Amino acid sequence: MPIDPQDALVVGVDYGTLSGRAVVVRVHDGAELGSAVHEYRHGVLDRTLPATGKVLPPEWALQVPSDYVDVLRDAVPRALEAAGADPALVIGVGTDFTACTMVPTTADGTPLSELPEFAGNPHAYVKLWRHHAAQGQADRINELAREREEPWLPRYGGLISSEWEFAKGLQLLEEAPEVYAATEHWVEAADWIIWQLTGQYVRNACSAGYKGIRQDGGYPSPEFLRELHPGFERFVVDKVEHPIGALGDRAGGLSAEAAAWTGLPEGIPVAVGNVDAHVTAAAANAVEPGQMVAIMGTSTCHVLSGADLREVPGMCGVVDGGIVPGLWGYEAGQSGVGDIFGWFVENCVPPSYHRRAVDRGITVHELLTELAEAQGIGEHGLIALDWHSGNRSVLVDHELSGLVVGQTLATRAEDTYRALLEATAFGTRRIIDAFVDSGVPVTELIVAGGLLRNTFLMRIYADVTGLPLSVIGSEQGPALGSAIHAAVAAGAYPDIRSAAAAMGSVRRAAYRPVAANVEAYQHLYADYVELHDHFGRGGNDVMHRLKARKRAVAATGGNG
């Protein structure tokens, strides 16, 4: 029996850094009927490899691919139950993933970490987006690309990130050639999960363009790759190149196995995979030029569409149709935001603050925010650099590190906390300035992600950027965005724009900049930029030296 369009449902699944979330969404109006979260059993492997107990080197971040399948087995059925939904009414599934997150697989998609001979080799595991141990390889890619004047390099702001496919692939070849040889597909996790759902490997246009250096239908040439390393010449041909699926297209039908995992009807359309930030633009109905979406969580990814192609220093990429067809999709980002706040609370806040928070029944974050909010702008006497996880944009340098200037014996926890909040806002302002200066207008900032719950932080961002700040109407933007793409793949809407208009949700100009605050922050921002350029553009390379020394000591076992 045909499904009444008013009753049709779709499921969106968002794969984050620590967990996966499934949401059940009504197609005709975007209503979110139920959701569920599954925490990854293994989390992020950044200290030891569970299979052996082997200590991982600095800057490593791995995951276990079976955790991703467990999200389908657990979160999807529970989301359906929470929604009280009849699975027979679900007409499509869409997913999104953190990027660039890479899985080395066999020809049939089996992750190498699941093979007995590679279970003890860390290179056989998923390299998470925040695996930054390939910085040396990224540096060589950038240097050679500049020497050869490769035409694709300006499309990435002049720098390729250590987080991306080619740097991680070159690290694999050079540090674990036996794993590289066994890798028959070097797969974005966004595409690997679609492979598990449909039995078909389809490479999504978003990840390929932004993270896989695919521009104008091609990848870096074999000649370029051979100059990097003779054994890397066939990297594209042998391990990367694969048919491309456009965003919103149908990748395939839900397989019988995946239908059994999820409780969904076999054969329903599964949308081509996507990146968490880029699908969120549709969820926020922010698919027109000038609308920058900042997805703020452990890190922040900034995406916006533009009518024209421009070269923006330090951007993470520009891709034709990278967000919606017909426009150029731009991406930038900050490697650490919520992670920085979390690190500070976990490691730098005195026990007395924790006790005060417990006594009042609030979190330490809430206590520190309340205390920081009572201050005037600049009262703490501090300025910070938000580089605790390196700098993604505009410097694209993960060898950089965090910095707080101005601390004294009178500095309190709330002072530093506020300085860190402000530093992330300054980082976003620096990114916006780079786009505007390059001829890509930014007229509105739309925030999605868990950090929008901190209203004080949102006001800081509005005042620092001087822009009206809108907020997404959904607490699970990427999952909603994936559901919107599922509706398009299922044929319920002709394109992403029309689906976003019907199913997206946003509160426009929820926070407006206060003129006096904008002026006050302008002085602090000038100080931030001065420090930013001094430590990030060669004025002093102490941060690089410290990272190198840390690696050297770790390599000797901490002795000497």
C-alpha positions as CSV (number, residue, x, y, z in Angstrom):
1,M,0.0,0.0,0.0
2,P,1.4,3.5,-0.9
3,I,2.5,5.7,2.0
4,D,0.5,8.9,2.5
5,P,3.0,11.8,2.0
6,Q,1.8,13.3,5.3
7,D,2.9,10.1,7.1
8,A,6.2,9.5,5.4
9,L,9.3,9.4,7.6
10,V,13.1,9.4,7.0
11,V,15.9,8.5,9.4
12,G,19.1,10.6,9.7
13,V,22.2,9.2,11.4
14,D,25.0,11.5,12.5
15,Y,28.4,10.0,13.3
16,G,30.3,12.2,15.7
17,T,33.7,11.9,17.4
18,L,32.5,10.0,20.4
19,S,29.0,8.8,19.5
20,G,26.4,8.3,16.8
21,R,22.9,9.8,16.9
22,A,19.8,8.6,15.0
23,V,16.7,10.8,14.5
24,V,13.3,10.0,13.0
25,V,12.0,12.9,11.0
26,R,8.6,13.6,9.3
27,V,9.1,14.3,5.7
28,H,6.4,17.0,5.0
29,D,7.5,19.4,7.8
30,G,10.8,18.3,9.3
31,A,9.3,17.5,12.7
32,E,11.7,15.4,14.8
33,L,9.7,12.6,16.3
34,G,12.3,10.6,18.2
35,S,16.1,10.1,18.6
36,A,18.7,8.0,20.3
37,V,22.4,8.1,20.9
38,H,24.9,5.3,21.0
39,E,28.3,6.0,22.6
40,Y,31.2,4.3,20.9
41,R,32.4,1.4,23.0
42,H,36.1,2.1,22.2
43,G,35.8,5.9,22.0
44,V,38.9,7.6,20.6
45,L,42.2,5.7,20.8
46,D,44.8,8.3,21.5
47,R,46.9,6.8,24.2
48,T,47.1,3.0,23.8
49,L,45.9,0.3,21.3
50,P,43.5,-2.0,23.2
51,A,44.5,-5.1,21.2
52,T,48.1,-4.9,22.5
53,G,48.3,-2.2,25.1
54,K,50.9,-0.5,22.9
55,V,51.4,3.2,23.7
56,L,50.5,5.4,20.7
57,P,52.8,8.2,19.7
58,P,51.8,11.9,20.2
59,E,49.1,13.4,17.9
60,W,47.5,10.0,17.1
61,A,43.7,9.5,17.1
62,L,42.2,6.1,16.0
63,Q,38.8,4.4,16.1
64,V,37.4,1.0,15.8
65,P,35.0,0.6,12.8
66,S,32.7,-1.9,14.5
67,D,31.6,0.9,16.8
68,Y,30.0,2.6,13.8
69,V,27.9,-0.5,12.9
70,D,26.8,-0.7,16.5
71,V,25.2,2.7,16.1
72,L,22.9,1.2,13.4
73,R,22.1,-1.8,15.5
74,D,21.3,0.2,18.6
75,A,20.5,3.9,18.0
76,V,18.2,3.4,14.9
77,P,15.8,0.9,16.5
78,R,15.7,2.9,19.7
79,A,15.0,6.1,17.8
80,L,12.1,4.4,16.1
81,E,10.8,3.2,19.4
82,A,11.2,6.7,21.0
83,A,9.2,8.1,18.0
84,G,6.5,5.5,18.3
85,A,7.0,5.1,14.6
86,D,6.0,2.3,12.3
87,P,9.2,1.4,10.4
88,A,7.1,0.6,7.4
89,L,6.5,4.4,7.0
90,V,10.3,5.1,6.6
91,I,11.1,5.9,3.0
92,G,14.8,6.7,3.2
93,V,18.0,6.8,5.3
94,G,20.8,9.4,5.2
95,T,24.1,9.6,7.1
96,D,26.9,12.0,7.8
97,F,30.4,11.6,9.3
98,T,33.2,13.6,10.8
99,A,35.9,14.2,8.2
100,C,38.5,13.4,7.2
101,T,38.2,10.0,8.9
102,M,39.9,7.2,6.9
103,V,39.4,3.4,6.9
104,P,41.9,1.1,5.2
105,T,40.0,-1.9,3.8
106,T,40.2,-5.0,1.6
107,A,38.4,-5.2,-1.7
108,D,35.1,-6.1,-0.1
109,G,35.2,-3.3,2.5
110,T,36.6,-5.3,5.5
111,P,38.6,-3.0,7.7
112,L,42.2,-4.2,8.0
113,S,42.0,-3.9,11.8
114,E,39.6,-6.8,11.8
115,L,42.1,-9.1,10.2
116,P,44.1,-11.1,12.7
117,E,47.5,-10.3,11.0
118,F,46.9,-6.6,11.5
119,A,44.9,-6.4,14.7
120,G,48.1,-5.2,16.6
121,N,49.1,-2.6,14.0
122,P,47.8,0.8,14.8
123,H,48.0,1.8,11.1
124,A,45.3,-0.7,10.3
125,Y,42.7,1.2,12.3
126,V,40.5,4.1,11.4
127,K,42.5,7.4,11.4
128,L,40.1,9.8,13.0
129,W,39.8,13.4,11.7
130,R,41.9,14.7,14.6
131,H,44.8,12.3,13.9
132,H,47.5,14.9,13.3
133,A,50.5,12.7,13.2
134,A,50.9,13.1,9.4
135,Q,51.9,16.8,9.7
136,G,55.4,16.0,8.2
137,Q,53.8,14.4,5.2
138,A,51.4,17.3,4.8
139,D,54.3,19.7,4.9
140,R,56.0,17.9,2.1
141,I,52.8,17.8,0.0
142,N,52.5,21.5,0.4
143,E,56.1,22.3,-0.4
144,L,56.1,20.2,-3.5
145,A,52.8,21.5,-4.7
146,R,54.1,25.1,-4.3
147,E,57.3,24.2,-6.2
148,R,55.3,22.6,-9.0
149,E,52.6,25.3,-9.0
150,E,49.9,22.7,-8.8
151,P,46.6,24.3,-9.9
152,W,44.6,22.6,-7.2
153,L,46.6,24.0,-4.3
154,P,44.8,27.5,-4.3
155,R,41.5,25.7,-4.0
156,Y,42.6,24.7,-0.5
157,G,43.8,28.1,0.6
158,G,47.4,27.2,-0.4
159,L,47.8,24.4,2.2
160,I,46.8,20.8,2.5
161,S,46.0,19.6,6.0
162,S,47.5,16.7,7.9
163,E,44.0,15.6,8.6
164,W,43.2,14.8,5.0
165,E,43.3,11.7,2.8
166,F,46.7,12.2,1.0
167,A,48.8,13.1,4.1
168,K,47.4,10.2,6.0
169,G,47.8,7.9,3.1
170,L,51.5,8.9,2.6
171,Q,52.1,8.4,6.3
172,L,50.6,4.9,6.0
173,L,53.0,4.1,3.1
174,E,56.1,5.4,4.8
175,E,55.5,4.1,8.3
176,A,53.6,0.8,7.6
177,P,54.3,-0.3,4.0
178,E,52.8,-3.8,4.7
179,V,49.5,-2.2,5.8
180,Y,49.6,0.1,2.8
181,A,50.2,-2.8,0.4
182,A,47.2,-4.7,1.9
183,T,44.9,-1.6,1.6
184,E,42.8,-2.1,-1.5
185,H,40.5,0.8,-0.8
186,W,41.4,4.0,1.2
187,V,37.9,4.8,2.3
188,E,36.3,7.9,3.9
189,A,34.2,6.6,6.9
190,A,31.3,8.6,5.4
191,D,31.4,6.2,2.4
192,W,32.3,3.1,4.4
193,I,29.1,3.3,6.4
194,I,27.1,3.6,3.2
195,W,28.9,0.5,2.0
196,Q,27.7,-1.3,5.1
197,L,24.1,-0.1,4.6
198,T,23.8,-0.9,0.9
199,G,26.6,-3.4,0.0
200,Q,27.8,-0.8,-2.6
201,Y,30.8,1.5,-2.4
202,V,30.0,5.0,-3.6
203,R,32.4,7.8,-3.1
204,N,30.6,11.0,-2.0
205,A,31.4,14.3,-3.9
206,C,31.7,16.3,-0.6
207,S,34.5,14.3,1.0
208,A,36.3,13.7,-2.3
209,G,36.4,17.4,-3.0
210,Y,37.2,18.8,0.4
211,K,39.4,16.1,1.8
212,G,40.5,14.1,-1.2
213,I,41.9,16.9,-3.4
214,R,39.5,16.1,-6.2
215,Q,39.0,19.2,-8.4
216,D,37.6,19.6,-11.8
217,G,37.1,15.9,-12.0
218,G,40.6,14.8,-11.2
219,Y,43.1,14.2,-8.4
220,P,46.8,15.1,-8.1
221,S,48.8,13.5,-10.9
222,P,50.9,10.3,-10.8
223,E,53.9,12.5,-11.5
224,F,53.3,14.6,-8.5
225,L,52.7,11.6,-6.3
226,R,55.9,9.9,-7.6
227,E,57.9,12.9,-6.6
228,L,56.6,12.6,-3.0
229,H,57.5,9.0,-2.9
230,P,58.1,6.5,-5.7
231,G,55.7,4.0,-4.1
232,F,53.0,6.6,-3.9
233,E,52.6,7.0,-7.7
234,R,49.5,4.8,-8.0
235,F,47.8,5.9,-4.8
236,V,44.9,7.5,-6.6
237,V,44.5,4.7,-9.2
238,D,44.9,1.8,-6.8
239,K,43.3,3.0,-3.6
240,V,41.3,6.2,-3.9
241,E,39.6,6.6,-7.3
242,H,36.0,5.4,-7.4
243,P,32.7,6.4,-8.9
244,I,31.4,9.7,-7.4
245,G,27.9,10.1,-6.0
246,A,26.3,13.6,-5.9
247,L,24.9,15.0,-2.7
248,G,21.2,14.1,-2.3
249,D,21.5,11.2,-4.7
250,R,20.5,7.6,-4.0
251,A,23.6,5.5,-3.2
252,G,21.7,2.2,-3.2
253,G,19.0,0.3,-1.4
254,L,19.1,-0.8,2.2
255,S,20.5,-4.3,2.2
256,A,18.8,-7.3,3.9
257,E,21.6,-7.4,6.5
258,A,21.3,-3.7,7.3
259,A,17.5,-3.9,7.4
260,A,17.9,-6.6,10.1
261,W,20.3,-4.4,12.0
262,T,18.0,-1.3,11.9
263,G,14.5,-2.7,11.7
264,L,13.9,-0.6,8.6
265,P,12.4,-1.9,5.3
266,E,14.8,-3.6,3.0
267,G,15.4,-1.8,-0.3
268,I,14.5,1.8,0.8
269,P,16.8,4.4,-0.6
270,V,20.1,5.3,1.2
271,A,21.4,8.7,0.4
272,V,25.0,9.3,-0.7
273,G,27.2,9.9,2.3
274,N,28.1,13.4,3.5
275,V,30.2,15.4,6.0
276,D,28.5,16.4,9.3
277,A,29.1,20.1,8.7
278,H,27.9,20.3,5.2
279,V,24.6,18.5,5.8
280,T,23.9,20.9,8.7
281,A,23.6,23.8,6.2
282,A,20.4,22.2,4.9
283,A,19.1,21.6,8.4
284,A,19.5,25.3,9.2
285,N,18.0,26.3,5.9
286,A,21.3,28.1,5.2
287,V,21.9,27.3,1.6
288,E,22.2,30.7,0.0
289,P,25.3,32.9,-0.6
290,G,26.6,34.8,2.5
291,Q,25.1,32.4,5.1
292,M,28.0,30.9,7.1
293,V,27.1,28.0,9.3
294,A,29.4,27.3,12.3
295,I,28.9,23.8,13.6
296,M,30.3,24.2,17.1
297,G,31.1,21.2,19.2
298,T,34.5,19.6,20.1
299,S,35.7,21.5,17.1
300,T,34.0,24.0,14.8
301,C,33.5,23.6,11.0
302,H,32.5,26.7,9.0
303,V,30.7,26.2,5.7
304,L,29.0,28.7,3.4
305,S,28.0,28.9,-0.3
306,G,29.1,31.5,-2.7
307,A,28.1,32.4,-6.2
308,D,31.6,32.8,-7.5
309,L,34.9,30.9,-7.2
310,R,37.5,32.7,-5.1
311,E,40.8,31.8,-3.5
312,V,40.7,32.2,0.2
313,P,43.9,31.9,2.2
314,G,43.7,29.0,4.7
315,M,40.3,27.7,3.7
316,C,39.8,24.0,3.9
317,G,38.5,23.9,0.4
318,V,36.1,25.1,-2.2
319,V,34.1,22.6,-4.2
320,D,31.6,23.1,-7.0
321,G,28.3,21.9,-5.6
322,G,30.0,21.0,-2.3
323,I,27.0,22.0,-0.2
324,V,24.2,22.5,-2.8
325,P,24.3,22.2,-6.6
326,G,24.8,25.4,-8.5
327,L,26.9,27.2,-5.9
328,W,30.5,26.9,-4.8
329,G,30.7,25.4,-1.3
330,Y,33.4,26.8,1.0
331,E,34.8,25.2,4.1
332,A,37.0,26.4,7.0
333,G,37.4,25.3,10.6
334,Q,38.9,25.4,14.0
335,S,40.4,22.1,15.3
336,G,39.6,22.8,18.9
337,V,36.7,24.6,20.5
338,G,34.6,22.6,23.0
339,D,37.6,20.3,23.5
340,I,39.5,23.3,24.8
341,F,36.8,24.2,27.3
342,G,36.6,20.6,28.4
343,W,40.4,20.3,28.8
344,F,40.5,23.4,30.9
345,V,37.7,22.2,33.3
346,E,39.2,18.7,33.6
347,N,42.8,19.8,34.1
348,C,43.0,23.4,35.3
349,V,40.1,24.2,37.6
350,P,40.7,24.0,41.3
351,P,38.7,21.5,43.4
352,S,36.9,24.3,45.2
353,Y,35.1,25.2,42.0
354,H,34.0,21.7,41.5
355,R,32.6,21.6,45.0
356,R,30.7,24.9,44.5
357,A,29.2,23.5,41.3
358,V,28.1,20.3,43.0
359,D,26.6,22.3,45.9
360,R,24.5,24.4,43.5
361,G,23.5,21.5,41.3
362,I,25.2,22.9,38.2
363,T,28.1,21.9,36.0
364,V,31.5,23.5,36.4
365,H,31.1,24.9,32.9
366,E,27.9,26.6,34.0
367,L,29.6,28.0,37.1
368,L,32.6,29.4,35.2
369,T,30.3,30.9,32.5
370,E,28.3,32.6,35.2
371,L,31.4,34.0,36.9
372,A,32.9,35.1,33.6
373,E,29.7,36.7,32.4
374,A,29.9,39.1,35.4
375,Q,33.1,40.6,34.1
376,G,33.6,43.5,31.8
377,I,35.3,43.1,28.5
378,G,39.0,43.0,29.0
379,E,38.7,43.0,32.8
380,H,40.6,39.7,33.1
381,G,43.7,41.2,31.4
382,L,44.2,38.1,29.2
383,I,44.4,37.2,25.6
384,A,44.6,33.5,24.4
385,L,45.3,31.7,21.2
386,D,42.8,28.8,20.5
387,W,45.4,26.4,19.1
388,H,45.3,23.6,21.7
389,S,44.5,21.2,18.8
390,G,46.5,23.1,16.3
391,N,45.2,25.6,13.8
392,R,43.0,24.4,10.9
393,S,42.1,27.8,9.4
394,V,43.6,30.1,8.4
395,L,47.2,28.9,9.1
396,V,46.6,25.1,8.5
397,D,49.3,24.1,11.0
398,H,48.7,21.5,13.6
399,E,52.2,22.0,15.0
400,L,50.9,25.1,16.7
401,S,49.7,25.0,20.3
402,G,47.6,26.9,22.9
403,L,48.7,30.1,24.5
404,V,47.4,32.4,27.3
405,V,49.1,35.8,27.8
406,G,48.7,38.1,30.8
407,Q,48.3,35.6,33.6
408,T,49.4,36.7,37.1
409,L,49.1,35.3,40.6
410,A,45.7,37.1,40.8
411,T,44.3,35.3,37.7
412,R,41.3,33.1,38.5
413,A,39.8,30.1,36.8
414,E,36.9,32.2,35.4
415,D,39.4,34.7,33.9
416,T,41.2,32.1,31.9
417,Y,37.9,30.4,31.0
418,R,36.5,33.6,29.6
419,A,39.7,34.2,27.7
420,L,39.4,30.8,26.1
421,L,35.8,31.4,25.1
422,E,36.8,34.7,23.5
423,A,39.8,33.1,21.8
424,T,37.6,30.7,19.9
425,A,35.4,33.7,18.8
426,F,38.5,35.6,17.7
427,G,39.4,32.5,15.6
428,T,36.1,32.5,13.9
429,R,36.4,36.2,13.3
430,R,39.8,35.6,11.7
431,I,38.2,33.1,9.4
432,I,35.3,35.4,8.4
433,D,37.8,38.2,7.7
434,A,39.8,36.0,5.4
435,F,36.6,35.2,3.4
436,V,35.4,38.8,3.2
437,D,38.9,40.1,2.2
438,S,39.0,37.5,-0.6
439,G,35.6,38.6,-2.1
440,V,33.4,36.0,-0.5
441,P,30.6,37.9,1.4
442,V,29.6,36.7,4.9
443,T,26.4,38.4,5.9
444,E,25.0,36.1,8.6
445,L,26.5,33.6,11.1
446,I,24.3,30.6,11.9
447,V,25.3,28.4,14.8
448,A,24.6,24.8,15.2
449,G,25.9,22.1,17.6
450,G,26.0,21.6,21.3
451,L,27.7,24.8,22.2
452,L,24.8,27.0,21.1
453,R,23.3,26.1,24.5
454,N,25.8,28.6,26.1
455,T,24.0,31.8,25.5
456,F,26.8,33.9,26.9
457,L,29.2,32.3,24.4
458,M,26.7,33.1,21.6
459,R,26.7,36.8,22.7
460,I,30.5,36.9,22.6
461,Y,30.4,35.5,19.1
462,A,27.9,38.1,17.9
463,D,29.9,41.0,19.5
464,V,33.3,39.7,18.3
465,T,32.2,39.1,14.7
466,G,29.8,42.1,14.5
467,L,27.3,39.9,12.7
468,P,23.7,39.0,13.5
469,L,23.9,35.5,14.9
470,S,21.1,33.0,14.0
471,V,20.7,29.6,15.7
472,I,19.5,26.4,14.2
473,G,16.1,25.3,15.6
474,S,17.3,21.7,16.0
475,E,19.5,20.3,18.7
476,Q,20.7,17.6,16.3
477,G,21.5,19.5,13.2
478,P,23.7,17.0,11.3
479,A,21.2,14.2,11.9
480,L,18.3,16.4,10.6
481,G,20.5,17.4,7.7
482,S,21.1,13.8,6.8
483,A,17.4,13.1,7.1
484,I,16.7,16.0,4.6
485,H,19.2,14.4,2.2
486,A,17.4,11.1,2.7
487,A,14.1,12.7,1.7
488,V,15.7,14.0,-1.5
489,A,17.2,10.6,-2.3
490,A,13.8,9.1,-1.8
491,G,12.2,11.5,-4.3
492,A,10.1,13.3,-1.7
493,Y,11.6,16.6,-2.8
494,P,13.2,17.5,-6.2
495,D,16.4,19.0,-4.7
496,I,18.2,20.0,-1.4
497,R,17.0,23.6,-1.5
498,S,13.3,22.7,-1.6
499,A,13.8,20.0,1.1
500,A,15.7,22.5,3.3
501,A,13.0,25.1,3.0
502,A,10.3,22.6,4.1
503,M,12.2,20.6,6.7
504,G,15.0,22.9,8.0
505,S,14.7,25.0,11.1
506,V,16.3,28.3,12.2
507,R,15.8,31.3,14.5
508,R,17.0,34.3,12.6
509,A,19.1,37.0,14.3
510,A,18.6,35.4,17.7
511,Y,21.6,37.4,19.0
512,R,22.5,40.9,17.7
513,P,25.8,42.6,18.3
514,V,25.9,45.4,20.8
515,A,27.8,48.4,19.4
516,A,29.7,49.2,22.6
517,N,30.8,45.5,22.9
518,V,31.8,45.3,19.3
519,E,34.1,48.3,19.8
520,A,35.6,47.0,23.0
521,Y,36.3,43.6,21.4
522,Q,37.9,45.2,18.4
523,H,40.9,46.2,20.6
524,L,41.3,42.6,22.0
525,Y,40.9,41.2,18.6
526,A,43.8,43.4,17.3
527,D,45.9,41.9,20.1
528,Y,44.8,38.4,19.1
529,V,45.8,39.0,15.5
530,E,49.2,40.3,16.5
531,L,49.9,37.1,18.5
532,H,48.3,35.0,15.8
533,D,50.6,36.3,13.2
534,H,53.7,36.4,15.4
535,F,53.5,32.7,16.5
536,G,51.7,31.4,13.4
537,R,53.5,33.2,10.5
538,G,57.2,32.7,11.5
539,G,57.8,35.5,14.0
540,N,58.7,32.8,16.5
541,D,58.7,29.1,15.9
542,V,58.9,28.0,19.5
543,M,55.7,26.1,19.2
544,H,57.1,23.9,16.5
545,R,60.3,23.4,18.4
546,L,58.4,22.3,21.5
547,K,56.3,19.8,19.5
548,A,59.5,18.4,17.9
549,R,61.2,18.0,21.3
550,K,58.1,16.3,22.6
551,R,58.2,13.7,19.8
552,A,62.0,13.2,20.2
553,V,61.7,12.5,24.0
554,A,58.7,10.2,23.4
555,A,60.8,8.3,20.8
556,T,63.5,7.6,23.4
557,G,61.1,6.4,26.0
558,G,61.3,9.6,28.0
559,N,64.9,9.1,29.1
560,G,67.8,11.4,28.7
